[in-house]
Amino acid sequence: MGGGYESDMPGFEDILNDEEIRAVLAFIKSTWPERERAYQSEMSRREQEKTQ
């Protein structure tokens, strides 16, 4: 996060690799209702367009 922010949540940098993190996120998203998945997908698409 930056700016000196400190969280009580432990980091997983040395525990999960990128593929495992994507799998966890995919599982979490799979529990969302269709409306929320569609919204998140659209927001991700817009963000990706801004970075291209």
ModelCIF file with pLDDT and N, C-alpha, C, O atoms, coordinates in Angstrom:
data_MODEL
#
_entry.id   MODEL 
#
_entity.id                         1 
_entity.type                       polymer 
_entity.pdbx_number_of_molecules   1 
#
_entity_poly.entity_id                      1 
_entity_poly.type                           'polypeptide(L)' 
_entity_poly.nstd_linkage                   no 
_entity_poly.nstd_monomer                   no 
_entity_poly.pdbx_seq_one_letter_code       MGGGYESDMPGFEDILNDEEIRAVLAFIKSTWPERERAYQSEMSRREQEKTQ 
_entity_poly.pdbx_seq_one_letter_code_can   MGGGYESDMPGFEDILNDEEIRAVLAFIKSTWPERERAYQSEMSRREQEKTQ 
_entity_poly.pdbx_strand_id                 A 
#
loop_
_entity_poly_seq.entity_id 
_entity_poly_seq.num 
_entity_poly_seq.mon_id 
_entity_poly_seq.hetero 
1 1  MET n 
1 2  GLY n 
1 3  GLY n 
1 4  GLY n 
1 5  TYR n 
1 6  GLU n 
1 7  SER n 
1 8  ASP n 
1 9  MET n 
1 10 PRO n 
1 11 GLY n 
1 12 PHE n 
1 13 GLU n 
1 14 ASP n 
1 15 ILE n 
1 16 LEU n 
1 17 ASN n 
1 18 ASP n 
1 19 GLU n 
1 20 GLU n 
1 21 ILE n 
1 22 ARG n 
1 23 ALA n 
1 24 VAL n 
1 25 LEU n 
1 26 ALA n 
1 27 PHE n 
1 28 ILE n 
1 29 LYS n 
1 30 SER n 
1 31 THR n 
1 32 TRP n 
1 33 PRO n 
1 34 GLU n 
1 35 ARG n 
1 36 GLU n 
1 37 ARG n 
1 38 ALA n 
1 39 TYR n 
1 40 GLN n 
1 41 SER n 
1 42 GLU n 
1 43 MET n 
1 44 SER n 
1 45 ARG n 
1 46 ARG n 
1 47 GLU n 
1 48 GLN n 
1 49 GLU n 
1 50 LYS n 
1 51 THR n 
1 52 GLN n 
#
_struct_asym.id          A 
_struct_asym.entity_id   1 
#
loop_
_ma_qa_metric.id 
_ma_qa_metric.mode 
_ma_qa_metric.name 
_ma_qa_metric.software_group_id 
_ma_qa_metric.type 
1 global pLDDT . pLDDT 
2 local  pLDDT . pLDDT 
#
_ma_qa_metric_global.metric_id      1 
_ma_qa_metric_global.metric_value   87.17 
_ma_qa_metric_global.model_id       1 
_ma_qa_metric_global.ordinal_id     1 
#
loop_
_ma_qa_metric_local.label_asym_id 
_ma_qa_metric_local.label_comp_id 
_ma_qa_metric_local.label_seq_id 
_ma_qa_metric_local.metric_id 
_ma_qa_metric_local.metric_value 
_ma_qa_metric_local.model_id 
_ma_qa_metric_local.ordinal_id 
A MET 1  2 55.00 1 1  
A GLY 2  2 62.00 1 2  
A GLY 3  2 73.00 1 3  
A GLY 4  2 80.00 1 4  
A TYR 5  2 80.00 1 5  
A GLU 6  2 79.00 1 6  
A SER 7  2 78.00 1 7  
A ASP 8  2 79.00 1 8  
A MET 9  2 74.00 1 9  
A PRO 10 2 76.00 1 10 
A GLY 11 2 74.00 1 11 
A PHE 12 2 70.00 1 12 
A GLU 13 2 71.00 1 13 
A ASP 14 2 82.00 1 14 
A ILE 15 2 87.00 1 15 
A LEU 16 2 86.00 1 16 
A ASN 17 2 88.00 1 17 
A ASP 18 2 88.00 1 18 
A GLU 19 2 93.00 1 19 
A GLU 20 2 91.00 1 20 
A ILE 21 2 87.00 1 21 
A ARG 22 2 90.00 1 22 
A ALA 23 2 95.00 1 23 
A VAL 24 2 92.00 1 24 
A LEU 25 2 90.00 1 25 
A ALA 26 2 92.00 1 26 
A PHE 27 2 95.00 1 27 
A ILE 28 2 93.00 1 28 
A LYS 29 2 92.00 1 29 
A SER 30 2 93.00 1 30 
A THR 31 2 95.00 1 31 
A TRP 32 2 95.00 1 32 
A PRO 33 2 96.00 1 33 
A GLU 34 2 95.00 1 34 
A ARG 35 2 96.00 1 35 
A GLU 36 2 95.00 1 36 
A ARG 37 2 93.00 1 37 
A ALA 38 2 94.00 1 38 
A TYR 39 2 95.00 1 39 
A GLN 40 2 92.00 1 40 
A SER 41 2 92.00 1 41 
A GLU 42 2 95.00 1 42 
A MET 43 2 93.00 1 43 
A SER 44 2 91.00 1 44 
A ARG 45 2 94.00 1 45 
A ARG 46 2 94.00 1 46 
A GLU 47 2 93.00 1 47 
A GLN 48 2 92.00 1 48 
A GLU 49 2 94.00 1 49 
A LYS 50 2 92.00 1 50 
A THR 51 2 88.00 1 51 
A GLN 52 2 84.00 1 52 
#
loop_
_atom_site.group_PDB 
_atom_site.id 
_atom_site.type_symbol 
_atom_site.label_atom_id 
_atom_site.label_alt_id 
_atom_site.label_comp_id 
_atom_site.label_asym_id 
_atom_site.label_entity_id 
_atom_site.label_seq_id 
_atom_site.pdbx_PDB_ins_code 
_atom_site.Cartn_x 
_atom_site.Cartn_y 
_atom_site.Cartn_z 
_atom_site.occupancy 
_atom_site.B_iso_or_equiv 
_atom_site.pdbx_formal_charge 
_atom_site.auth_seq_id 
_atom_site.auth_comp_id 
_atom_site.auth_asym_id 
_atom_site.auth_atom_id 
_atom_site.pdbx_PDB_model_num 
ATOM 1   N N  . MET A 1 1  ? 0.817   -1.187  0.000   1.00 55.00 ? 1  MET A N  1 
ATOM 2   C CA . MET A 1 1  ? 0.000   0.000   0.000   1.00 55.00 ? 1  MET A CA 1 
ATOM 3   C C  . MET A 1 1  ? 0.862   1.251   0.000   1.00 55.00 ? 1  MET A C  1 
ATOM 4   O O  . MET A 1 1  ? 0.532   2.225   -0.678  1.00 55.00 ? 1  MET A O  1 
ATOM 5   N N  . GLY A 1 2  ? 1.919   1.245   0.720   1.00 62.00 ? 2  GLY A N  1 
ATOM 6   C CA . GLY A 1 2  ? 2.799   2.406   0.739   1.00 62.00 ? 2  GLY A CA 1 
ATOM 7   C C  . GLY A 1 2  ? 2.371   3.431   1.770   1.00 62.00 ? 2  GLY A C  1 
ATOM 8   O O  . GLY A 1 2  ? 1.414   3.223   2.515   1.00 62.00 ? 2  GLY A O  1 
ATOM 9   N N  . GLY A 1 3  ? 3.078   4.518   1.802   1.00 73.00 ? 3  GLY A N  1 
ATOM 10  C CA . GLY A 1 3  ? 2.755   5.606   2.702   1.00 73.00 ? 3  GLY A CA 1 
ATOM 11  C C  . GLY A 1 3  ? 2.891   5.258   4.171   1.00 73.00 ? 3  GLY A C  1 
ATOM 12  O O  . GLY A 1 3  ? 2.268   5.898   5.018   1.00 73.00 ? 3  GLY A O  1 
ATOM 13  N N  . GLY A 1 4  ? 3.692   4.259   4.486   1.00 80.00 ? 4  GLY A N  1 
ATOM 14  C CA . GLY A 1 4  ? 3.882   3.875   5.878   1.00 80.00 ? 4  GLY A CA 1 
ATOM 15  C C  . GLY A 1 4  ? 2.742   3.048   6.456   1.00 80.00 ? 4  GLY A C  1 
ATOM 16  O O  . GLY A 1 4  ? 2.717   2.776   7.657   1.00 80.00 ? 4  GLY A O  1 
ATOM 17  N N  . TYR A 1 5  ? 1.788   2.643   5.598   1.00 80.00 ? 5  TYR A N  1 
ATOM 18  C CA . TYR A 1 5  ? 0.660   1.846   6.075   1.00 80.00 ? 5  TYR A CA 1 
ATOM 19  C C  . TYR A 1 5  ? 1.144   0.502   6.593   1.00 80.00 ? 5  TYR A C  1 
ATOM 20  O O  . TYR A 1 5  ? 1.954   -0.167  5.952   1.00 80.00 ? 5  TYR A O  1 
ATOM 21  N N  . GLU A 1 6  ? 0.637   0.112   7.767   1.00 79.00 ? 6  GLU A N  1 
ATOM 22  C CA . GLU A 1 6  ? 0.969   -1.189  8.328   1.00 79.00 ? 6  GLU A CA 1 
ATOM 23  C C  . GLU A 1 6  ? -0.312  -1.976  8.539   1.00 79.00 ? 6  GLU A C  1 
ATOM 24  O O  . GLU A 1 6  ? -1.299  -1.448  9.049   1.00 79.00 ? 6  GLU A O  1 
ATOM 25  N N  . SER A 1 7  ? -0.290  -3.215  8.153   1.00 78.00 ? 7  SER A N  1 
ATOM 26  C CA . SER A 1 7  ? -1.450  -4.090  8.282   1.00 78.00 ? 7  SER A CA 1 
ATOM 27  C C  . SER A 1 7  ? -1.150  -5.201  9.265   1.00 78.00 ? 7  SER A C  1 
ATOM 28  O O  . SER A 1 7  ? 0.001   -5.605  9.431   1.00 78.00 ? 7  SER A O  1 
ATOM 29  N N  . ASP A 1 8  ? -2.194  -5.695  9.917   1.00 79.00 ? 8  ASP A N  1 
ATOM 30  C CA . ASP A 1 8  ? -2.046  -6.843  10.796  1.00 79.00 ? 8  ASP A CA 1 
ATOM 31  C C  . ASP A 1 8  ? -2.057  -8.154  10.009  1.00 79.00 ? 8  ASP A C  1 
ATOM 32  O O  . ASP A 1 8  ? -1.742  -9.211  10.556  1.00 79.00 ? 8  ASP A O  1 
ATOM 33  N N  . MET A 1 9  ? -2.421  -8.084  8.719   1.00 74.00 ? 9  MET A N  1 
ATOM 34  C CA . MET A 1 9  ? -2.481  -9.278  7.891   1.00 74.00 ? 9  MET A CA 1 
ATOM 35  C C  . MET A 1 9  ? -1.065  -9.657  7.446   1.00 74.00 ? 9  MET A C  1 
ATOM 36  O O  . MET A 1 9  ? -0.334  -8.817  6.922   1.00 74.00 ? 9  MET A O  1 
ATOM 37  N N  . PRO A 1 10 ? -0.684  -10.904 7.650   1.00 76.00 ? 10 PRO A N  1 
ATOM 38  C CA . PRO A 1 10 ? 0.663   -11.315 7.229   1.00 76.00 ? 10 PRO A CA 1 
ATOM 39  C C  . PRO A 1 10 ? 0.755   -11.382 5.703   1.00 76.00 ? 10 PRO A C  1 
ATOM 40  O O  . PRO A 1 10 ? -0.233  -11.654 5.021   1.00 76.00 ? 10 PRO A O  1 
ATOM 41  N N  . GLY A 1 11 ? 1.944   -11.132 5.187   1.00 74.00 ? 11 GLY A N  1 
ATOM 42  C CA . GLY A 1 11 ? 2.163   -11.233 3.755   1.00 74.00 ? 11 GLY A CA 1 
ATOM 43  C C  . GLY A 1 11 ? 2.340   -12.690 3.328   1.00 74.00 ? 11 GLY A C  1 
ATOM 44  O O  . GLY A 1 11 ? 2.698   -13.545 4.137   1.00 74.00 ? 11 GLY A O  1 
ATOM 45  N N  . PHE A 1 12 ? 2.089   -12.957 2.062   1.00 70.00 ? 12 PHE A N  1 
ATOM 46  C CA . PHE A 1 12 ? 2.219   -14.315 1.535   1.00 70.00 ? 12 PHE A CA 1 
ATOM 47  C C  . PHE A 1 12 ? 3.274   -14.398 0.443   1.00 70.00 ? 12 PHE A C  1 
ATOM 48  O O  . PHE A 1 12 ? 3.312   -15.372 -0.309  1.00 70.00 ? 12 PHE A O  1 
ATOM 49  N N  . GLU A 1 13 ? 4.124   -13.394 0.349   1.00 71.00 ? 13 GLU A N  1 
ATOM 50  C CA . GLU A 1 13 ? 5.118   -13.340 -0.723  1.00 71.00 ? 13 GLU A CA 1 
ATOM 51  C C  . GLU A 1 13 ? 5.972   -14.603 -0.786  1.00 71.00 ? 13 GLU A C  1 
ATOM 52  O O  . GLU A 1 13 ? 6.254   -15.110 -1.872  1.00 71.00 ? 13 GLU A O  1 
ATOM 53  N N  . ASP A 1 14 ? 6.374   -15.099 0.341   1.00 82.00 ? 14 ASP A N  1 
ATOM 54  C CA . ASP A 1 14 ? 7.250   -16.274 0.358   1.00 82.00 ? 14 ASP A CA 1 
ATOM 55  C C  . ASP A 1 14 ? 6.488   -17.587 0.508   1.00 82.00 ? 14 ASP A C  1 
ATOM 56  O O  . ASP A 1 14 ? 7.102   -18.647 0.628   1.00 82.00 ? 14 ASP A O  1 
ATOM 57  N N  . ILE A 1 15 ? 5.154   -17.526 0.504   1.00 87.00 ? 15 ILE A N  1 
ATOM 58  C CA . ILE A 1 15 ? 4.347   -18.726 0.732   1.00 87.00 ? 15 ILE A CA 1 
ATOM 59  C C  . ILE A 1 15 ? 3.612   -19.159 -0.528  1.00 87.00 ? 15 ILE A C  1 
ATOM 60  O O  . ILE A 1 15 ? 3.643   -20.335 -0.890  1.00 87.00 ? 15 ILE A O  1 
ATOM 61  N N  . LEU A 1 16 ? 2.946   -18.210 -1.205  1.00 86.00 ? 16 LEU A N  1 
ATOM 62  C CA . LEU A 1 16 ? 2.174   -18.523 -2.406  1.00 86.00 ? 16 LEU A CA 1 
ATOM 63  C C  . LEU A 1 16 ? 2.857   -17.925 -3.629  1.00 86.00 ? 16 LEU A C  1 
ATOM 64  O O  . LEU A 1 16 ? 3.329   -16.789 -3.598  1.00 86.00 ? 16 LEU A O  1 
ATOM 65  N N  . ASN A 1 17 ? 2.902   -18.703 -4.702  1.00 88.00 ? 17 ASN A N  1 
ATOM 66  C CA . ASN A 1 17 ? 3.426   -18.146 -5.948  1.00 88.00 ? 17 ASN A CA 1 
ATOM 67  C C  . ASN A 1 17 ? 2.275   -17.473 -6.709  1.00 88.00 ? 17 ASN A C  1 
ATOM 68  O O  . ASN A 1 17 ? 1.123   -17.558 -6.284  1.00 88.00 ? 17 ASN A O  1 
ATOM 69  N N  . ASP A 1 18 ? 2.576   -16.817 -7.811  1.00 88.00 ? 18 ASP A N  1 
ATOM 70  C CA . ASP A 1 18 ? 1.557   -16.079 -8.557  1.00 88.00 ? 18 ASP A CA 1 
ATOM 71  C C  . ASP A 1 18 ? 0.405   -16.966 -9.003  1.00 88.00 ? 18 ASP A C  1 
ATOM 72  O O  . ASP A 1 18 ? -0.754  -16.556 -8.936  1.00 88.00 ? 18 ASP A O  1 
ATOM 73  N N  . GLU A 1 19 ? 0.706   -18.167 -9.453  1.00 93.00 ? 19 GLU A N  1 
ATOM 74  C CA . GLU A 1 19 ? -0.337  -19.091 -9.915  1.00 93.00 ? 19 GLU A CA 1 
ATOM 75  C C  . GLU A 1 19 ? -1.273  -19.469 -8.768  1.00 93.00 ? 19 GLU A C  1 
ATOM 76  O O  . GLU A 1 19 ? -2.487  -19.542 -8.954  1.00 93.00 ? 19 GLU A O  1 
ATOM 77  N N  . GLU A 1 20 ? -0.718  -19.703 -7.601  1.00 91.00 ? 20 GLU A N  1 
ATOM 78  C CA . GLU A 1 20 ? -1.533  -20.057 -6.436  1.00 91.00 ? 20 GLU A CA 1 
ATOM 79  C C  . GLU A 1 20 ? -2.397  -18.874 -5.988  1.00 91.00 ? 20 GLU A C  1 
ATOM 80  O O  . GLU A 1 20 ? -3.544  -19.062 -5.584  1.00 91.00 ? 20 GLU A O  1 
ATOM 81  N N  . ILE A 1 21 ? -1.857  -17.678 -6.058  1.00 87.00 ? 21 ILE A N  1 
ATOM 82  C CA . ILE A 1 21 ? -2.639  -16.493 -5.705  1.00 87.00 ? 21 ILE A CA 1 
ATOM 83  C C  . ILE A 1 21 ? -3.805  -16.331 -6.676  1.00 87.00 ? 21 ILE A C  1 
ATOM 84  O O  . ILE A 1 21 ? -4.928  -16.045 -6.261  1.00 87.00 ? 21 ILE A O  1 
ATOM 85  N N  . ARG A 1 22 ? -3.534  -16.516 -7.977  1.00 90.00 ? 22 ARG A N  1 
ATOM 86  C CA . ARG A 1 22 ? -4.616  -16.428 -8.963  1.00 90.00 ? 22 ARG A CA 1 
ATOM 87  C C  . ARG A 1 22 ? -5.686  -17.485 -8.697  1.00 90.00 ? 22 ARG A C  1 
ATOM 88  O O  . ARG A 1 22 ? -6.875  -17.216 -8.866  1.00 90.00 ? 22 ARG A O  1 
ATOM 89  N N  . ALA A 1 23 ? -5.279  -18.672 -8.287  1.00 95.00 ? 23 ALA A N  1 
ATOM 90  C CA . ALA A 1 23 ? -6.237  -19.739 -7.988  1.00 95.00 ? 23 ALA A CA 1 
ATOM 91  C C  . ALA A 1 23 ? -7.107  -19.371 -6.787  1.00 95.00 ? 23 ALA A C  1 
ATOM 92  O O  . ALA A 1 23 ? -8.312  -19.619 -6.797  1.00 95.00 ? 23 ALA A O  1 
ATOM 93  N N  . VAL A 1 24 ? -6.511  -18.790 -5.768  1.00 92.00 ? 24 VAL A N  1 
ATOM 94  C CA . VAL A 1 24 ? -7.278  -18.355 -4.592  1.00 92.00 ? 24 VAL A CA 1 
ATOM 95  C C  . VAL A 1 24 ? -8.287  -17.287 -4.997  1.00 92.00 ? 24 VAL A C  1 
ATOM 96  O O  . VAL A 1 24 ? -9.455  -17.346 -4.613  1.00 92.00 ? 24 VAL A O  1 
ATOM 97  N N  . LEU A 1 25 ? -7.831  -16.314 -5.772  1.00 90.00 ? 25 LEU A N  1 
ATOM 98  C CA . LEU A 1 25 ? -8.736  -15.254 -6.207  1.00 90.00 ? 25 LEU A CA 1 
ATOM 99  C C  . LEU A 1 25 ? -9.863  -15.796 -7.087  1.00 90.00 ? 25 LEU A C  1 
ATOM 100 O O  . LEU A 1 25 ? -11.007 -15.359 -6.961  1.00 90.00 ? 25 LEU A O  1 
ATOM 101 N N  . ALA A 1 26 ? -9.554  -16.732 -7.966  1.00 92.00 ? 26 ALA A N  1 
ATOM 102 C CA . ALA A 1 26 ? -10.574 -17.331 -8.815  1.00 92.00 ? 26 ALA A CA 1 
ATOM 103 C C  . ALA A 1 26 ? -11.608 -18.062 -7.965  1.00 92.00 ? 26 ALA A C  1 
ATOM 104 O O  . ALA A 1 26 ? -12.803 -17.999 -8.252  1.00 92.00 ? 26 ALA A O  1 
ATOM 105 N N  . PHE A 1 27 ? -11.157 -18.755 -6.923  1.00 95.00 ? 27 PHE A N  1 
ATOM 106 C CA . PHE A 1 27 ? -12.096 -19.435 -6.040  1.00 95.00 ? 27 PHE A CA 1 
ATOM 107 C C  . PHE A 1 27 ? -13.001 -18.426 -5.343  1.00 95.00 ? 27 PHE A C  1 
ATOM 108 O O  . PHE A 1 27 ? -14.217 -18.611 -5.293  1.00 95.00 ? 27 PHE A O  1 
ATOM 109 N N  . ILE A 1 28 ? -12.416 -17.366 -4.810  1.00 93.00 ? 28 ILE A N  1 
ATOM 110 C CA . ILE A 1 28 ? -13.218 -16.353 -4.118  1.00 93.00 ? 28 ILE A CA 1 
ATOM 111 C C  . ILE A 1 28 ? -14.255 -15.768 -5.077  1.00 93.00 ? 28 ILE A C  1 
ATOM 112 O O  . ILE A 1 28 ? -15.430 -15.647 -4.730  1.00 93.00 ? 28 ILE A O  1 
ATOM 113 N N  . LYS A 1 29 ? -13.818 -15.411 -6.272  1.00 92.00 ? 29 LYS A N  1 
ATOM 114 C CA . LYS A 1 29 ? -14.739 -14.839 -7.255  1.00 92.00 ? 29 LYS A CA 1 
ATOM 115 C C  . LYS A 1 29 ? -15.837 -15.821 -7.638  1.00 92.00 ? 29 LYS A C  1 
ATOM 116 O O  . LYS A 1 29 ? -16.955 -15.404 -7.940  1.00 92.00 ? 29 LYS A O  1 
ATOM 117 N N  . SER A 1 30 ? -15.539 -17.112 -7.633  1.00 93.00 ? 30 SER A N  1 
ATOM 118 C CA . SER A 1 30 ? -16.542 -18.113 -8.016  1.00 93.00 ? 30 SER A CA 1 
ATOM 119 C C  . SER A 1 30 ? -17.703 -18.164 -7.030  1.00 93.00 ? 30 SER A C  1 
ATOM 120 O O  . SER A 1 30 ? -18.764 -18.701 -7.348  1.00 93.00 ? 30 SER A O  1 
ATOM 121 N N  . THR A 1 31 ? -17.511 -17.611 -5.841  1.00 95.00 ? 31 THR A N  1 
ATOM 122 C CA . THR A 1 31 ? -18.590 -17.615 -4.845  1.00 95.00 ? 31 THR A CA 1 
ATOM 123 C C  . THR A 1 31 ? -19.469 -16.367 -4.961  1.00 95.00 ? 31 THR A C  1 
ATOM 124 O O  . THR A 1 31 ? -20.502 -16.273 -4.299  1.00 95.00 ? 31 THR A O  1 
ATOM 125 N N  . TRP A 1 32 ? -19.060 -15.405 -5.804  1.00 95.00 ? 32 TRP A N  1 
ATOM 126 C CA . TRP A 1 32 ? -19.818 -14.171 -5.968  1.00 95.00 ? 32 TRP A CA 1 
ATOM 127 C C  . TRP A 1 32 ? -21.026 -14.403 -6.865  1.00 95.00 ? 32 TRP A C  1 
ATOM 128 O O  . TRP A 1 32 ? -20.972 -15.239 -7.768  1.00 95.00 ? 32 TRP A O  1 
ATOM 129 N N  . PRO A 1 33 ? -22.121 -13.674 -6.630  1.00 96.00 ? 33 PRO A N  1 
ATOM 130 C CA . PRO A 1 33 ? -23.255 -13.718 -7.564  1.00 96.00 ? 33 PRO A CA 1 
ATOM 131 C C  . PRO A 1 33 ? -22.827 -13.186 -8.935  1.00 96.00 ? 33 PRO A C  1 
ATOM 132 O O  . PRO A 1 33 ? -21.859 -12.433 -9.033  1.00 96.00 ? 33 PRO A O  1 
ATOM 133 N N  . GLU A 1 34 ? -23.530 -13.568 -9.966  1.00 95.00 ? 34 GLU A N  1 
ATOM 134 C CA . GLU A 1 34 ? -23.194 -13.183 -11.336 1.00 95.00 ? 34 GLU A CA 1 
ATOM 135 C C  . GLU A 1 34 ? -23.077 -11.671 -11.489 1.00 95.00 ? 34 GLU A C  1 
ATOM 136 O O  . GLU A 1 34 ? -22.179 -11.192 -12.182 1.00 95.00 ? 34 GLU A O  1 
ATOM 137 N N  . ARG A 1 35 ? -23.952 -10.925 -10.868 1.00 96.00 ? 35 ARG A N  1 
ATOM 138 C CA . ARG A 1 35 ? -23.927 -9.460  -10.985 1.00 96.00 ? 35 ARG A CA 1 
ATOM 139 C C  . ARG A 1 35 ? -22.583 -8.890  -10.530 1.00 96.00 ? 35 ARG A C  1 
ATOM 140 O O  . ARG A 1 35 ? -22.011 -8.033  -11.204 1.00 96.00 ? 35 ARG A O  1 
ATOM 141 N N  . GLU A 1 36 ? -22.087 -9.357  -9.409  1.00 95.00 ? 36 GLU A N  1 
ATOM 142 C CA . GLU A 1 36 ? -20.811 -8.861  -8.894  1.00 95.00 ? 36 GLU A CA 1 
ATOM 143 C C  . GLU A 1 36 ? -19.641 -9.314  -9.754  1.00 95.00 ? 36 GLU A C  1 
ATOM 144 O O  . GLU A 1 36 ? -18.688 -8.561  -9.955  1.00 95.00 ? 36 GLU A O  1 
ATOM 145 N N  . ARG A 1 37 ? -19.708 -10.542 -10.264 1.00 93.00 ? 37 ARG A N  1 
ATOM 146 C CA . ARG A 1 37 ? -18.635 -11.012 -11.157 1.00 93.00 ? 37 ARG A CA 1 
ATOM 147 C C  . ARG A 1 37 ? -18.581 -10.175 -12.424 1.00 93.00 ? 37 ARG A C  1 
ATOM 148 O O  . ARG A 1 37 ? -17.500 -9.826  -12.899 1.00 93.00 ? 37 ARG A O  1 
ATOM 149 N N  . ALA A 1 38 ? -19.757 -9.851  -12.977 1.00 94.00 ? 38 ALA A N  1 
ATOM 150 C CA . ALA A 1 38 ? -19.803 -9.035  -14.193 1.00 94.00 ? 38 ALA A CA 1 
ATOM 151 C C  . ALA A 1 38 ? -19.253 -7.640  -13.921 1.00 94.00 ? 38 ALA A C  1 
ATOM 152 O O  . ALA A 1 38 ? -18.506 -7.096  -14.734 1.00 94.00 ? 38 ALA A O  1 
ATOM 153 N N  . TYR A 1 39 ? -19.618 -7.061  -12.783 1.00 95.00 ? 39 TYR A N  1 
ATOM 154 C CA . TYR A 1 39 ? -19.120 -5.732  -12.432 1.00 95.00 ? 39 TYR A CA 1 
ATOM 155 C C  . TYR A 1 39 ? -17.603 -5.746  -12.276 1.00 95.00 ? 39 TYR A C  1 
ATOM 156 O O  . TYR A 1 39 ? -16.915 -4.877  -12.811 1.00 95.00 ? 39 TYR A O  1 
ATOM 157 N N  . GLN A 1 40 ? -17.083 -6.722  -11.551 1.00 92.00 ? 40 GLN A N  1 
ATOM 158 C CA . GLN A 1 40 ? -15.640 -6.811  -11.332 1.00 92.00 ? 40 GLN A CA 1 
ATOM 159 C C  . GLN A 1 40 ? -14.906 -7.019  -12.650 1.00 92.00 ? 40 GLN A C  1 
ATOM 160 O O  . GLN A 1 40 ? -13.839 -6.446  -12.867 1.00 92.00 ? 40 GLN A O  1 
ATOM 161 N N  . SER A 1 41 ? -15.466 -7.827  -13.516 1.00 92.00 ? 41 SER A N  1 
ATOM 162 C CA . SER A 1 41 ? -14.861 -8.076  -14.820 1.00 92.00 ? 41 SER A CA 1 
ATOM 163 C C  . SER A 1 41 ? -14.787 -6.789  -15.634 1.00 92.00 ? 41 SER A C  1 
ATOM 164 O O  . SER A 1 41 ? -13.776 -6.510  -16.277 1.00 92.00 ? 41 SER A O  1 
ATOM 165 N N  . GLU A 1 42 ? -15.860 -6.010  -15.601 1.00 95.00 ? 42 GLU A N  1 
ATOM 166 C CA . GLU A 1 42 ? -15.872 -4.744  -16.326 1.00 95.00 ? 42 GLU A CA 1 
ATOM 167 C C  . GLU A 1 42 ? -14.855 -3.763  -15.744 1.00 95.00 ? 42 GLU A C  1 
ATOM 168 O O  . GLU A 1 42 ? -14.160 -3.082  -16.498 1.00 95.00 ? 42 GLU A O  1 
ATOM 169 N N  . MET A 1 43 ? -14.760 -3.682  -14.449 1.00 93.00 ? 43 MET A N  1 
ATOM 170 C CA . MET A 1 43 ? -13.788 -2.781  -13.820 1.00 93.00 ? 43 MET A CA 1 
ATOM 171 C C  . MET A 1 43 ? -12.358 -3.210  -14.162 1.00 93.00 ? 43 MET A C  1 
ATOM 172 O O  . MET A 1 43 ? -11.498 -2.362  -14.398 1.00 93.00 ? 43 MET A O  1 
ATOM 173 N N  . SER A 1 44 ? -12.104 -4.504  -14.187 1.00 91.00 ? 44 SER A N  1 
ATOM 174 C CA . SER A 1 44 ? -10.778 -5.005  -14.560 1.00 91.00 ? 44 SER A CA 1 
ATOM 175 C C  . SER A 1 44 ? -10.460 -4.666  -16.007 1.00 91.00 ? 44 SER A C  1 
ATOM 176 O O  . SER A 1 44 ? -9.334  -4.288  -16.330 1.00 91.00 ? 44 SER A O  1 
ATOM 177 N N  . ARG A 1 45 ? -11.454 -4.801  -16.877 1.00 94.00 ? 45 ARG A N  1 
ATOM 178 C CA . ARG A 1 45 ? -11.268 -4.483  -18.295 1.00 94.00 ? 45 ARG A CA 1 
ATOM 179 C C  . ARG A 1 45 ? -10.918 -3.000  -18.453 1.00 94.00 ? 45 ARG A C  1 
ATOM 180 O O  . ARG A 1 45 ? -9.997  -2.654  -19.192 1.00 94.00 ? 45 ARG A O  1 
ATOM 181 N N  . ARG A 1 46 ? -11.643 -2.139  -17.768 1.00 94.00 ? 46 ARG A N  1 
ATOM 182 C CA . ARG A 1 46 ? -11.376 -0.699  -17.856 1.00 94.00 ? 46 ARG A CA 1 
ATOM 183 C C  . ARG A 1 46 ? -9.980  -0.355  -17.339 1.00 94.00 ? 46 ARG A C  1 
ATOM 184 O O  . ARG A 1 46 ? -9.269  0.455   -17.935 1.00 94.00 ? 46 ARG A O  1 
ATOM 185 N N  . GLU A 1 47 ? -9.601  -0.973  -16.236 1.00 93.00 ? 47 GLU A N  1 
ATOM 186 C CA . GLU A 1 47 ? -8.283  -0.711  -15.665 1.00 93.00 ? 47 GLU A CA 1 
ATOM 187 C C  . GLU A 1 47 ? -7.177  -1.181  -16.626 1.00 93.00 ? 47 GLU A C  1 
ATOM 188 O O  . GLU A 1 47 ? -6.159  -0.509  -16.787 1.00 93.00 ? 47 GLU A O  1 
ATOM 189 N N  . GLN A 1 48 ? -7.389  -2.329  -17.252 1.00 92.00 ? 48 GLN A N  1 
ATOM 190 C CA . GLN A 1 48 ? -6.412  -2.848  -18.193 1.00 92.00 ? 48 GLN A CA 1 
ATOM 191 C C  . GLN A 1 48 ? -6.274  -1.921  -19.402 1.00 92.00 ? 48 GLN A C  1 
ATOM 192 O O  . GLN A 1 48 ? -5.171  -1.718  -19.911 1.00 92.00 ? 48 GLN A O  1 
ATOM 193 N N  . GLU A 1 49 ? -7.383  -1.366  -19.854 1.00 94.00 ? 49 GLU A N  1 
ATOM 194 C CA . GLU A 1 49 ? -7.339  -0.417  -20.982 1.00 94.00 ? 49 GLU A CA 1 
ATOM 195 C C  . GLU A 1 49 ? -6.521  0.819   -20.630 1.00 94.00 ? 49 GLU A C  1 
ATOM 196 O O  . GLU A 1 49 ? -5.789  1.339   -21.473 1.00 94.00 ? 49 GLU A O  1 
ATOM 197 N N  . LYS A 1 50 ? -6.637  1.290   -19.404 1.00 92.00 ? 50 LYS A N  1 
ATOM 198 C CA . LYS A 1 50 ? -5.897  2.485   -18.983 1.00 92.00 ? 50 LYS A CA 1 
ATOM 199 C C  . LYS A 1 50 ? -4.398  2.245   -18.966 1.00 92.00 ? 50 LYS A C  1 
ATOM 200 O O  . LYS A 1 50 ? -3.622  3.178   -19.178 1.00 92.00 ? 50 LYS A O  1 
ATOM 201 N N  . THR A 1 51 ? -3.979  1.016   -18.720 1.00 88.00 ? 51 THR A N  1 
ATOM 202 C CA . THR A 1 51 ? -2.553  0.723   -18.603 1.00 88.00 ? 51 THR A CA 1 
ATOM 203 C C  . THR A 1 51 ? -1.904  0.334   -19.932 1.00 88.00 ? 51 THR A C  1 
ATOM 204 O O  . THR A 1 51 ? -0.693  0.123   -19.994 1.00 88.00 ? 51 THR A O  1 
ATOM 205 N N  . GLN A 1 52 ? -2.700  0.240   -20.984 1.00 84.00 ? 52 GLN A N  1 
ATOM 206 C CA . GLN A 1 52 ? -2.142  -0.131  -22.287 1.00 84.00 ? 52 GLN A CA 1 
ATOM 207 C C  . GLN A 1 52 ? -1.688  1.070   -23.059 1.00 84.00 ? 52 GLN A C  1 
ATOM 208 O O  . GLN A 1 52 ? -1.194  0.933   -24.178 1.00 84.00 ? 52 GLN A O  1 
#
